[in-house]
Each structure stands twice: as structure tokens, then as C-alpha cells.
Amino acid sequence: MKIKYLGHAAFELNLEDGTSVVFDPYESGSYDGALAYGPITGNYDVAVVSHDHPDHRDAGVIERAKSVVDAKGSVELAGIRVSSFPTYHDESGGAERGANLISIVEAEGLRIAHLGDLGHAISAGEIPELERVDVALVPVGGHFTIDASTAASIISEFEPKLVIPMHFKTARVGFPIEPVDVFTGLMENVERAEGSEITVTRENLPPDLKVVVLDPSL
């Protein structure tokens, strides 16, 4: 499958059979222009959404998607399985920013986890399904989500094969969050991909934990 980083917490998965999945499509220009990534224009078979804030749920993208996953539980859609688990957007049980879903997409023999706007530490005892996922899409910018050190601890706890950071400061993000370098400075085996997309198969998964930083495409 191809994994493409659109920007912020939005990713696109494209499978060999043509099935397409989008995670957390943002509303371009939301929060008075603080989120300045370009609009997401694709049509998707499945949209997986962690919560309903505008920087994670664009109404137009959701309307164009054939199916939407935005609640806890497991479903099979378009030949893939999506399992979603309730967490919180903050360290106060949701009192500050509400709920958040962590979702795992299973397709082509791979398990891809998107942590959404996770705002607190989690353990393998709480969500054992996350243990040793193949790919983890992890927020690292802090302030509204877990910060770099908490992200590193969660990665150590769950031991994914491949980690792709998201939700970090760039020139197109006006939020008071940290750049990705704060996170990568805590990690070993970091690669900065040349571009916004990588191809992942069971055969090319790294034998040990690897962090790949993708450039936002929009």
C-alpha cells in the first residue's frame, strides 16, 4: 500500500486494488486560517475520523466518502477492517477537549494505527490491539496532543515497526505546537523521506523500529 501524508493529521492510504482510505481530513483554512494546508480534494472509499474538530474532520471530504468510521468498535468496509478505540483529547478524561478515537486499519496483511489527537499516555494493558502494529501514525507536537517525550514512551510501549510522526509545527500551521525535530531528536533510526509518500508491504517492513518523516503534500 501507499501511505501519503497530506498534512497535519491527514493521511491517505491507497491499496493495490484501488481502495482508498483517508484519516482525519482537515478543513483547509480552519481556525481563522491557522491551518493553512491546501484543501483535500480526493474521493475516498473510507474516511476514518478521530473526532469532530475542524482540523480533523472536513465536511466536504466526509460527504464525498462512501463510508465513514467515527465511532468505537470494529467494521469491515471495502474489503478492509477498521477497529476504533476510545481515548481522550487531553489528560483530564475529555473535560478539556473531548474524546478521541485511535483506529487501526487492517489491509493487505498490514495493520496501520492512527492515534488521532491522543492527549494522554496509554499502556498496552489498556489497548492491547495496538501492540506491535506494523505502522503507527503518531502525533508529536504537544499542547493539544501528546508531546514528543510521551510519544516516544508510547512507541517504546507498543513497539510498532514503522512510525510516521504527524500533528507538528510547520510553516502552514499557526498552532502553538512543536516542530517534528523535537521528536526525532529523541529517537534513533530516523529517516527523512524525500517527499510525502512511501510504499509499505510486509516484505519491506524494517526489522527494527524505524521513524520516517514525510513532507506534507498540501
C-alpha positions as CSV (number, residue, x, y, z in Angstrom):
1,M,0.0,0.0,0.0
2,K,1.0,3.6,-0.5
3,I,0.8,5.9,2.5
4,K,0.7,9.6,1.7
5,Y,0.9,12.4,4.2
6,L,-1.5,15.2,3.3
7,G,-0.7,17.4,6.2
8,H,-1.4,17.9,10.0
9,A,-3.0,14.6,10.9
10,A,-4.4,13.7,7.5
11,F,-3.1,10.7,5.6
12,E,-4.2,8.8,2.5
13,L,-3.9,5.1,2.1
14,N,-4.1,3.7,-1.5
15,L,-4.3,-0.1,-1.8
16,E,-3.3,-2.2,-4.8
17,D,-6.9,-3.0,-5.7
18,G,-7.7,0.7,-5.9
19,T,-9.4,1.1,-2.5
20,S,-8.6,4.4,-0.8
21,V,-8.8,5.5,2.8
22,V,-8.3,8.9,4.4
23,F,-7.5,9.5,8.0
24,D,-8.6,12.8,9.8
25,P,-9.2,15.0,6.7
26,Y,-8.7,18.6,7.9
27,E,-10.7,21.7,6.8
28,S,-8.3,23.9,5.0
29,G,-8.2,27.4,6.5
30,S,-9.9,26.4,9.7
31,Y,-9.3,28.2,12.9
32,D,-9.2,31.6,11.2
33,G,-6.6,30.4,8.8
34,A,-4.3,28.9,11.4
35,L,-4.4,25.6,9.4
36,A,-3.1,26.7,6.0
37,Y,-2.6,23.4,4.3
38,G,-4.4,23.2,0.9
39,P,-7.8,21.6,0.5
40,I,-8.2,17.8,0.3
41,T,-10.0,17.2,-2.9
42,G,-9.9,13.4,-3.2
43,N,-12.8,10.9,-3.2
44,Y,-12.4,8.1,-0.8
45,D,-13.9,4.7,-0.2
46,V,-13.5,5.1,3.6
47,A,-12.9,8.1,5.8
48,V,-11.6,7.3,9.4
49,V,-12.1,10.2,11.8
50,S,-10.8,10.5,15.3
51,H,-13.0,13.4,16.5
52,D,-15.1,16.3,15.1
53,H,-12.8,19.3,15.4
54,P,-12.4,21.1,12.1
55,D,-8.7,20.3,11.8
56,H,-9.6,16.6,11.7
57,R,-13.0,16.5,10.0
58,D,-13.8,18.3,6.9
59,A,-17.5,18.1,6.0
60,G,-16.8,18.1,2.2
61,V,-14.4,15.2,2.3
62,I,-16.7,13.2,4.7
63,E,-19.7,13.9,2.4
64,R,-17.7,12.5,-0.6
65,A,-16.6,9.4,1.2
66,K,-18.5,6.2,0.5
67,S,-18.2,5.1,4.2
68,V,-17.2,6.9,7.4
69,V,-15.8,5.4,10.6
70,D,-16.2,7.8,13.5
71,A,-17.3,5.5,16.4
72,K,-15.7,2.9,18.5
73,G,-16.0,-0.8,17.5
74,S,-14.9,-2.9,14.5
75,V,-16.4,-2.8,11.0
76,E,-15.5,-4.3,7.6
77,L,-15.8,-1.9,4.7
78,A,-14.5,-2.1,1.1
79,G,-12.5,-5.2,2.0
80,I,-10.7,-3.7,4.9
81,R,-11.3,-3.9,8.7
82,V,-11.3,-0.8,10.8
83,S,-11.2,-1.1,14.6
84,S,-11.5,2.1,16.8
85,F,-10.8,2.5,20.5
86,P,-12.0,5.4,22.7
87,T,-9.4,7.6,24.3
88,Y,-9.3,11.3,25.2
89,H,-8.0,14.5,23.6
90,D,-6.5,15.7,26.9
91,E,-5.2,14.4,30.3
92,S,-8.5,15.2,32.1
93,G,-10.7,12.4,30.8
94,G,-12.0,14.6,28.0
95,A,-13.1,17.5,30.2
96,E,-10.9,20.0,28.3
97,R,-11.1,18.9,24.7
98,G,-13.4,15.9,24.5
99,A,-13.0,12.4,23.2
100,N,-10.6,10.9,20.7
101,L,-10.5,7.6,18.7
102,I,-7.5,5.6,18.0
103,S,-8.1,3.5,14.8
104,I,-6.4,0.5,13.3
105,V,-6.9,-0.3,9.6
106,E,-6.1,-3.9,8.5
107,A,-5.5,-4.3,4.8
108,E,-3.0,-6.2,2.6
109,G,-1.7,-8.1,5.6
110,L,-0.7,-4.9,7.4
111,R,-2.0,-3.1,10.5
112,I,-1.9,0.7,10.3
113,A,-2.7,2.6,13.5
114,H,-3.7,6.3,13.6
115,L,-3.6,7.8,17.1
116,G,-5.7,10.9,16.2
117,D,-5.4,13.7,18.7
118,L,-4.4,11.5,21.6
119,G,-3.8,13.7,24.6
120,H,-2.6,11.3,27.3
121,A,-0.3,8.4,27.9
122,I,-1.7,4.9,27.2
123,S,-0.5,1.4,28.0
124,A,-0.6,-2.0,26.3
125,G,-2.9,-3.1,29.0
126,E,-5.5,-0.5,28.0
127,I,-5.3,-1.2,24.2
128,P,-3.5,-4.5,23.6
129,E,-4.6,-4.4,20.0
130,L,-2.0,-1.7,19.4
131,E,0.9,-3.9,20.4
132,R,3.4,-4.4,17.5
133,V,1.3,-2.8,14.8
134,D,3.1,-2.5,11.5
135,V,2.8,1.3,11.1
136,A,1.9,3.9,13.7
137,L,0.9,7.4,12.8
138,V,1.6,9.4,15.9
139,P,1.0,13.0,17.0
140,V,4.2,14.6,18.4
141,G,3.6,18.3,18.6
142,G,2.3,18.6,22.1
143,H,0.0,21.3,23.5
144,F,-3.2,19.9,22.0
145,T,-1.9,16.3,21.9
146,I,0.8,14.2,23.5
147,D,4.2,15.8,23.3
148,A,7.4,14.3,21.9
149,S,8.5,12.6,25.0
150,T,5.1,11.0,25.6
151,A,5.0,9.9,22.0
152,A,8.4,8.3,22.4
153,S,7.3,6.5,25.6
154,I,4.1,5.2,23.8
155,I,6.2,3.9,20.9
156,S,8.5,2.1,23.3
157,E,5.5,0.6,25.0
158,F,3.8,-0.7,21.8
159,E,6.8,-1.4,19.6
160,P,5.5,-0.7,16.1
161,K,7.7,-1.5,13.2
162,L,7.4,1.8,11.4
163,V,6.5,5.2,13.0
164,I,5.4,8.2,10.9
165,P,5.0,11.4,13.0
166,M,2.2,13.9,12.5
167,H,0.5,16.9,14.0
168,F,3.6,19.0,14.3
169,K,4.5,22.6,13.6
170,T,5.3,23.7,10.0
171,A,5.1,27.0,8.1
172,R,1.5,26.2,7.3
173,V,0.4,25.6,10.9
174,G,-0.3,28.5,13.2
175,F,-0.9,26.4,16.3
176,P,1.5,26.6,19.3
177,I,2.9,23.1,18.8
178,E,6.4,21.9,18.4
179,P,8.2,21.0,15.2
180,V,9.0,17.4,14.3
181,D,12.7,17.8,15.2
182,V,11.9,17.8,18.9
183,F,10.5,14.3,18.5
184,T,13.1,13.0,16.1
185,G,15.8,14.2,18.5
186,L,14.6,11.7,21.0
187,M,14.6,8.8,18.5
188,E,17.1,6.5,16.8
189,N,17.0,5.2,13.2
190,V,15.2,8.2,11.8
191,E,14.9,8.7,8.0
192,R,13.6,11.8,6.3
193,A,11.9,10.7,3.2
194,E,12.2,12.7,0.0
195,G,8.6,13.5,-0.5
196,S,5.2,12.9,1.0
197,E,4.6,9.2,0.2
198,I,6.1,5.8,0.9
199,T,5.1,2.3,-0.2
200,V,4.8,-0.3,2.6
201,T,4.5,-4.0,2.2
202,R,5.0,-6.9,4.6
203,E,8.2,-7.6,2.8
204,N,9.8,-4.2,3.2
205,L,8.9,-3.5,6.8
206,P,12.0,-2.7,8.8
207,P,13.3,-5.5,11.1
208,D,13.6,-3.0,14.0
209,L,11.8,0.2,14.8
210,K,12.2,3.0,12.3
211,V,10.9,6.5,12.1
212,V,10.1,8.0,8.7
213,V,9.4,11.7,8.4
214,L,7.2,12.6,5.5
215,D,6.7,16.0,4.0
216,P,3.1,17.3,3.9
217,S,1.9,17.2,0.3
218,L,-0.7,20.0,0.6
